[in-house]
Amino acid sequence: METIGFIFGLTGFAFAMIANSRLNKLEDKLKELNVLDKDFKSGERIS
C-alpha cells in the first residue's frame, strides 16, 4: 500500500510541476502582449 501512495504522490507532483510551468509561460506571454502589467506577480491578490 505504501508503494501505491508513493507512486500517486509522484504522479501528482509531476502534473503540478507541468501545470506550474505552463502557467508561467502563459503569464510571460500575457505580459509580452501588454495584457498584464510588466510588474504583475501571480501571487498578489486583486482587491
N, C-alpha and C positions, 0 to 999 in steps of 0.2 A: 504494500500500500504506500509506503514512503516513496518508492521509486516513481509511482504514478503521479503523486503530488509534485515531485521534483520536476518531472517532465512537463506537466501542465504549467508549473511556475516558470520554467524556462521558455516555454512557448508563449505565454502571456507577456513575459519580459521582452521577447523578440518582437512581438506585434506592437508593443508600446514604443519601442525604440524606432521602429519603422514609421509609425504614426507621428511621432515627435519630429523626425527628420522631414517628413512631408509637410507638416505644419510650418516648420522653419523655412522651407523653400517657398511655401505659399506666402508667408509673411514678407520675405525678401522681395518676391515678385510684386506684391501689392505696394511695397514701399517704392520700388523702382517705377511703378506706374502712377505714383503720387495719389494712390487711393488712401494709403495710411501716411501719417506724418513720419518723417525720417527718424525722429527721436522716440517713436512709439515702442513701448515694451509690452510684450504679450502678457506679462504678469501683473500689469496695472489693472485696477478696477475703474470702470467708467461710472462716474456718479453724476 
